[in-house]
């Protein structure tokens, strides 16, 4: 894996880096798209839009990290065609990789590569308290998504093949026996919907803690089979539940289900940043 990461760094990501006249580095979105295994700009543009949301929620200026830079292409019969493009900062590339499809090998390698870099999408406690509840949900959901990818990677190395089963053990520990399907039924959301998209910031925070601590324990205990990995996920979930109870907190199943899903909030955020 280390050699593959070096190839990703030297031959893919770093290899397409540009430098402007002032010596500042940047990447072109159209080139990054190819490196990450995307063939259609429309699909990659959706990833860019989600990354812009993450940038905005993290109190970074979108225009500083996603600078519009159109191009003119020569097509058949020497006709000229204008196409959209962006000049991306390293931070923008990080956000794009984190929001890309992890089933693509280049994306999976990129996520691991950026995971060991010093640049992180984190807010200070003071900055977080200034966010609205919807903004807190978006920010925490982004972190849950990214940490879940790391957990999936560690779980696979630990011998997990049935990830649905593995995830259910974590939910059962945290939610007093409820599976993902049971949580969806209680929240009255369709099975095709992601239950994480219908959680408030407090509930998402509890799940984020479950995810990060399970990922760490799988590594620390050197788990090497699915049965022990599932048991570990359950134990961590149950321990977090016990902690919530001990401090007099709200049990996750008793927290209200937000009226709007994360996807609805994302659409609203896109409209908002589109006017900036």
Phi, psi and omega in degrees: 000321181299319179295323178294322179294323178295321177297317179300317183290312189275323187259340181250281187297305183290334183291335182260010179291140176247161176227128180277183185296337180270000179087009180275137181277149174201163178235146177267132185301320182297325179285319179297324178305313181293317180301322183275000174090016178267139180252341182243127180300323180302318179291320181289329179297326177297322177295318178298317181298318178294324180292326177296321178299313179300320179297315181294315180297329181276013177062033174252147181283120183302316184294339179280338183249337179233076182277123180296135182209085181292159179231161174242120179256148174262120183249201182305144180060027179060023177287150180258139180225127177278133177230154178280148174203169177223147167263119189254142172281170176299322179296320177298319178298319177302312181297319180296315179299318181293334181261004180273172183287112183291351178287343176279128186303317181298324178292314180301317178294320180296320179295320177292320179300311182288336180297334181261006177273163184279337182286125183227152179264079183229144176256153173286164179300321180295317179295320181296320183294340181275351180283150172287169180298320178297319179293322177296320178298313180299313182298313182290324179297321178299316179295321178299316179300313181295317180290329178296325178294319177294321178297318179299320179296314180292323180295319178298318178294333180277000177103006181284130175245325179262091185287332175298315177298314180301313180295323179298324179298322177294315178297318181299323178292317183282328186252027174057043175102350181286136173271175178301320179295321179294321178296317180298319180295317180295322180282352179061047177241154183295150181299329181287343179281152177272123183300331180295336179283351180240040177238145174282176184297325180293315179293320177297322179299320178295320179289326177297319178296318177301315184295310183294320182288326177293316180300318180293320183288324176301320179287312184299317183273358179052049179296137184226020176207155186297321182300312180291327179295316179296318179296320178298316179299319179295314182298317179296314179302317181292322180295321179293322177299316180297323178295317178300317180294319183296327181267006178075028180278180179272128175296138186303325181287348179264354180283146182291149176271122181301149179290323181259140176279166177301322181298323178293319179294321178300317179298319179294320180294321179297320177296321182292312183286343179289342180267356184278000000 
